[in-house]
Amino acid sequence: MRRAALALAASFCWFTAAAGSGCKRKPPPPVGGSAAASGDAGATGGGDGGEPEEADVRFGKRTGLGAADEKPEVATEPLVRALVRAEVPWSRVVDAAGGVVELRAIPATDTATADEQVVRRCGPLLEQTVTGFAAAVNAALAATGLIYDVVCDNVGLAVSVPGVASHAVCSVSSPSGDGLEYDLVFIPDPTLGLRLIGLSTADAVATGDQLRDRFDEELGRYGAGCP
């Protein structure tokens, strides 16, 4: 995500490539199978004793893809691709009792008005939301010339910062730095392993801070339940 904010409602940290954000996005290693290890990754900690590297956070962790009942400990690109392709059911990472917060910030076009909203999706609307999100992500990944890809950042699961909850963020975006970005926000969950609490479909450049702040605030209420 390209938001250079330090916290989401005092509970999260948006990862950004912008300097000085306090959060760093690092290219993840290729991941597959049950263990999310890569090449020569170490077991724990960053190489310089500071912020851990993405590969270190993933090392030896369950991905949720090793068995039908395996609970993911880290968010990975193969897991996101499996979710949007319906190869893994969304129920593996979604708590229907809590729902999912959705941010939509889609600019107006010649044929449609702007779609700007932040809503907690529950019940039938929850299923519609994840289905629509999956279709949009699949279309972006398959589109010729857009070069969209999935990148997951799990450093927020390992870094302990007062007032910032553990979390992972996966983004589907274009290296051009504009157009729509698709983001998934996960937190650790004792039942699911990782729980999806937020989905964002937003213009990478044109989405205003006020709308993003509303999304941040609602994400900070991750303990709230559906009506």
Salt bridges, closest charged atoms under 4 A:
GLU51 OE2 - LYS26 NZ 2.64
GLU54 OE2 - ARG58 NE 2.70
GLU73 OE2 - ARG62 NH2 3.39
GLU77 OE1 - ARG58 NH1 2.94
GLU102 OE2 - ARG104 NH1 3.51
GLU102 OE1 - ARG121 NE 2.82
ASP115 OD2 - ARG104 NE 2.63
ASP149 OD1 - ARG81 NH2 2.67
GLU181 OE2 - ARG2 NE 2.80
ASP189 OD1 - ARG195 NE 3.30
ASP209 OD1 - ARG3 NH1 3.50
ASP213 OD1 - ARG3 NH2 2.37
ASP216 OD2 - ARG3 NE 3.13
GLU218 OE2 - ARG120 NH2 3.06
GLU218 OE1 - ARG221 NH1 2.93
